[in-house]
Amino acid sequence: MNGVINMVRFIHTADLHLDQTFKNLPIKDDYLQHALSEATLNSFDNLIQTAINEQVDFFLIAGDIYHGARATLRAQFAFSNGMQRLADADIPVYMIYGNHDFDADADHRLKLPKNVYIFGAEPETKYLSTPAGESVAITGFSYDQQWISEDRSEAYPNRDTLVDYHIGLLHGDNSSTDGQKRYAPFNPSQLASHGYDYWALGHIHKGQVIYENPAMVYPGNIQGASFKEDGAKGALIVNLAKGVPAELEFIETAEWQFQHSTRDLGPVNSLDTLRNTIETALHEHIMFAKDEAVNVISRMTFLTDGNEEALYWWNTYAEELLEQLQWSLRNQNASREQKVYLVSLDIEVKDQAVWSPSPVFNESMKQAFESIVQDTDQYKKVIEDLEKNGQWQRLIGSAIDPDQFKADILAKAKEKIIVEQASYSQEQRRF
């Protein structure tokens, strides 16, 4: 006898960041600036339409709807409109606020349609019944402050045995990894002990399953904002049925992707060789955009072992070639369905690179650089004025990893020394 398998079908999304900006990108093209200003909202619209088309039972949002506690009106109106579209389609929404959009003052938020259920500052459980009659419990909490250092998951109740499915909503860091411990840290084993059928997580912008049974999943954000957030972006359609693993279907909603490729620069002995090397790499990004039917924001990094001649041609012409390729792409984009924008060409010097052809000078330069690396006081003195800057403190300083920032600065300084030294040596030989 063939029976119907009862299940629930829902959207799991997180980290919408509807009012995020792209100010850190070196964008000179007016069209690209405008397109990116609309990109996140367009991805959100696509997500809402997917939920309607798929006729899901409900819609889960695991925090960070907005990029800041004081959300822009533009983002709030867009979100409210999306929630109303779901209301018109009889799709209930269950949402929590995260560390970016923590609910410090509800008076600064627009009222949402009655189909939207917002969890409070302490773990609580809400219930629904699907059109097919399946009963579902959803437990979660919203941030009421930017940082939460304690494990709030311990306060989640154990599974409600009277419902068909119990789902946990949580915006936080996996404490079993090296992540920061100020965003509601949790241990996956602790979550599993509650007996829930699914954990809808938020906060990490890279989609990943961190626990198999029950499924504990980060869907990732819906629109990348930098090259650290490259690749496809979207949300998940989740099918839950009793006694079987959760079925996860990724749905791409972003119309713009960041693509960063890294390859060897190889031997370069002329302007034509350098141009062909760069254009060959760029062509792969153009074909990717066409094959995947997505707009691409491109960045290309070329690795070098410090070859003087190759670095000479790079240092002399890479910046001008970037401008020419950007100009060419703008003309092509006018007739191309999928747009491609090249925002930067970068050179990365390998660790084994020679700093100077002179063995004595090579060793002395390395030693001098290493002494700066080890001299913590000297480094602090160099960035002292930067750390005192109010805008730095407010917008950047608190959001970066100091050790990684120092490493990036030193790596860039090392790269600059080697490239300039190689170029200088070649110029002396040529002229």
N, C-alpha and C positions, 0 to 999 in steps of 0.2 A: 504494500500500500504506500503510495506516494503521499508524503505529508509536507506541509508548508513549514519551513524553518523560520521561526520568529527571530527577528533581530531589530536592532536600532541602527539608524544611519544618520551621521551628524558631521558637521564641519568642525574641525579643530584648527584655530588660527591663534596667532599671538604676535606681539611686537609689530603692530601696524605702523606706529610712528608717523601718523598722518600729516603732521606739520613739520617733518624733518626737512632740513635744507641740505644743499650740496656745496656749501661755501668753501670747503677745503680742496675742491678740485680746481686745477688750473684751466678753467674754461674761458675761452675767448670768443666762442661762437654764440651769437644771440639766440639762434634757434635752439641750440642745445640747452642753453640756460632756461629758456621757456619750457622746453619739453620736459626737462628734469623737474621743474617746479610743479608740473602736473603728474609726474610719473607715479608717485605713491598713491595719490587719489584715484588715478586710473586703475591701478592694480586693485585697490579696494573695491571700486565699482565692478571690476571683473569678478572678484570674489563673491560679492553679493549676488550678481547675476547667476553665477555657477550654483550657489546655494538654492536659488529659486528654480533654476532649470532642473536640478537634481532632486528637487522636492525632499530635502533632508528633513529629519524629524525635529532637529534643533541645531543651534549654532553656539559654539563655545569660543570665548575669547580669553586667553590666559595672560592678560596684562599688557601694559604699554600701548594702549590705543593711541595716545598722544606722545609727543616727544618731550613735553615738559609739563610741570604741574599747572602752569597757567597756559592752558591750551588756546591756540588761536581760534578766533570765531570761524574762520574759513574751514579749519579742520573739524570744528564742532558741528557746523551746519552740514558738512559732507557726511559725517558719521551719523548724525540724526536722520538725515535723508536715507542713508543705507538701512538704518534700523526700521524706518517706516516702510521701506520696500519689503523687508522681511515680514513686518507685521501684516502688510497687505496680502502676503503669501501664507499667512498663518504659521510662521516659523518663529518659535520662541528663542530668545537669546539669553545666555547666561554668561556674565562677564565679571572679571576682577580687574582692579587697577594694579599696576606694577610700580617699580621704583622710579620710572620716568614720569608717569602721570599720576603719582600718588594723590589721593583725595584729601588734600589739606583743608579745602574750603569748597564745599559743594555749591555754594552760591555763585561761584564762577563757572559753573557748568550748566549747559542748556538741559532742560528737562527732556527725557527720552520717552519714546512711546511705551505703552503699557506692556508690550511683549518683551521688554528688556528687564532682566533681573540682575541687580548689582549686589555682590556680596559685601558684607561689612568688614570691619577691621579685625574681627575674630573669626576663626573657622566656624562656618555655619552650613547647614544642609538645606537645599531646596529640592522640591519634588515635582515631577511632571509625569503625565501619561501620554504616550504617543498615539497617533491616530489608529495604530493597530492594536492598542490596548496594553502595550508594554509599559511597565512602571520603572522609572529611573530616579535615582537619588544622585544629586551633584553637591559635592562639598568643596568649599574654597573660602578664601579671604582676600580682601583688598589691602594694599599698602595704605597707611595713613601718614607715612613718613618716608623719606627717601631711602634710608638705610635700616635694615632689620637684621641684626646679627644673630638672633636666637632661632632655633629650629622650631618653627610654628607647626610643622607637620605632626609633632608629638601630640598636639591638641586636636587633631582630626579624630573623629569617632571611628570605631571599627565599622565594617560593612554592615549596612542595614539588611538583615536577612529577609525582610518582608518585601523587598523590591526585586525586580528581575535583574537590574544592573545598577552598580554604584560606581560613580566616576569622581575622581579627584581633580580639582583645578588648583594649580600651584605655579606661581611665578618666583623662580629662585635658582640658586646654584647647587650643583651636585657637590656635596662636601667631600666626597670620596676622591675628587680630582684636585688639581692645584688651583681651582678657581678662587675668586675673591669670596671671603666669608662674611660679607655684609649685606648680602641679598637673600635673605631667608634660606640659609643653607639647609640642605636635607641629605639624608642618606637613603639611597634606593632600597636597601634592605628594610629600613624602617618603614618606608612607604608601602612596600610589599606586605608587611606584617598586618596592615589594616584590612587586607582582603578585598580591595577594590578590583573592579574589572578593567579599569583603564585610568591612566594618569595623564591628563592634558597639561603639559608643562609650557612655560614661557620664560623668556629672558635671554636665552642663547640664540643668536641669530643664524646659526648654522643648523639645518635640519638634521636630527639624529635620534635614533632609538637607543636609550641608555639602559634599558632593561626589557627582557623579552616577555616574561610571564609573571605578573601582568605587564602589558605594554606600557612603558613610560617614555613619552615622546616629546621632543622639541620639534615643532613644525618649521622653525626658522622664521625670519621676517618676510614680509610680502614684497619688499622692494629694497634691493641693496642700495647703500648710500656711499660706498667707497670700494676700492679694490680689495679691501679685506673681506668684503661681502660679495664676492664674485659668484658667478654661476646662476642657475635657475632659482627663482624665488616664488613662493606661493603659500599654499596651505594644504591641509589634509582632509580628505573624506574618509571617515572611519566607519567601518561596518563591525558591529559587535553582535555576536550570537553566542548562546550558551554553550560552554564546553569546548569552544574552538578558539584559536588565537585571533586577536584583533586583525582585521584586514585593513591595511593602510593604502590609500591611493593618493599620491601626490598630484596636486593640480597647480600648474604654473599659471600665475595671474599677472606677473610683471611683464611689461612690454619692453623693458630695458634691462640689459645685463652688463655687468662689468666683466671684462675679459683681460687677464694678465698673462702673457706668455713669457717664458724665459728660455733662452737658447744661447749657444756659443756664438760669439762674434766671428770667430774663425780668422783666417789670414785675410788681411785687407791691405792692398798695395796701390789703390787708386780711388778716386772719387766714385767712379762707376762701380767698382767692387762694393764699396760701402753702400751705395744706393741700392744695388741689386739685393744685397743681404737684407736690408731693412724692408724693401718692397716685397720680397718673398715672404717674410714673416707677416707683414700686413695683409697680404693676399689670403692667408689662412684665416684671419679674423673676418675678412669680407665674406669668404665662403661659409664660415660658421654662421654668420648672421643670415645668410640666404638659406642655408640648410635647416636652421632651427626657427626661421621666421621670427626673429627677434632683433631689436635694435641693440647695437653694441657700443659700449664706451671702452675704448681700447688703450692698453698700456703695454709697452714692450720693453723687456730688460734683456740686455746682451751681456753675457759673461766673457771675461777676458783673463788670460793668464799673465797679463802685463806686457804683451808684445808691443814694443815701442812704435813700430810702424802703424799697426792697427789703431793704437791709441792716438797717434798723431792725426790720422785721417778722421777719427771720431771727434776729437777735440776741435778740429778745424771746421768740420762741416755738419755734424749731427744736428746742431740747433737750427741751421738754415734748412736742412733736409726736412726736419719736423715741420717747419712753417710751410714748405712747399707741399708736403704730403697733406697737411691739414687743408690747404687751399684746394688741392685736387679732390679730396674727399668731399668738401663742401659742394663742389660742382657736380660730382657724381651723385650725391645724395638728393639733388633736385629731381632726378629721374629714377631713383632707386627706392623700392618699397621699404626695404629694411635699411635703416640709417647706420652708418659707422662713423664714429668720431675717435680720432687718435689724440689723446691728451698729453702723452709724454713718451719720450724715448729715454731710457736709463742705461747706464753702464754699471756693471758690478764686477769688481776685481776679485778674483779668486784668492784664497788664503796663501797659496804658494807663489803668488806673483812676485816678480823681481822689482824692487823699488828703483834700482839704478843699475846700469851695466857695470859700473865700477864696484867691485866686491867690497872695497873699504868703505865707500860712500853708502853703499846698499846697507851694510851692517850698522853703520853709525846712525843712519836715518831710522832704521828699525828700533834701535836701542833708545833713541831720543823719543820716538813715538810711544814706546812701551813705558818709559818713565812718566809720561803724561797720563797714560792710562792708569798707572798705579798711584799717581799723586791725586788723591781725593780732594785735598784742599785747593789745589790749582783748578780742578774742574769746577768746584763750587764757586770759586772766584769768577770764573768765566761766565757762569750763568746767573750770578747773583742779581744783576739788574733785571734779567728776564723774570726771575721768580718774584721780584718785588712789584712787577707790573700788575695793576688791578685787573685788566682784561684777561691776562694770562691766568691769573688765579681763579677768576670767575668762570671762564669759558673752557680752559684747556687743562691747567695744572692739576686740578682735582680728578680729572678723568683719565690721566695717563699713568702708565707704570714707570716710575722714575728710573729703574734699572734698565728697562728697555729703551727709554728715551736717551739715556747716556750712551748705551750701546749703539743706537742709531746715529747719534752725533759723531761718535768716534769712527764708526764705519764710513760715514760720509767724508770725514776729514781725511782718513786714510786713502779713500778713493781719489779725492781731489789731489792729494800729494802725488800719487803714482801717475795719474793721468797728466798732470801738468809737467812732471819731471820727464815723462816719456816724450811728450810733445816738444819740450824744450830741447831734449837731446837730438831729436830728429831734425828740428829746425837748424841746429848748429851744424849738423852734417850736410843738410841740403843747401844751406846758404853760406 
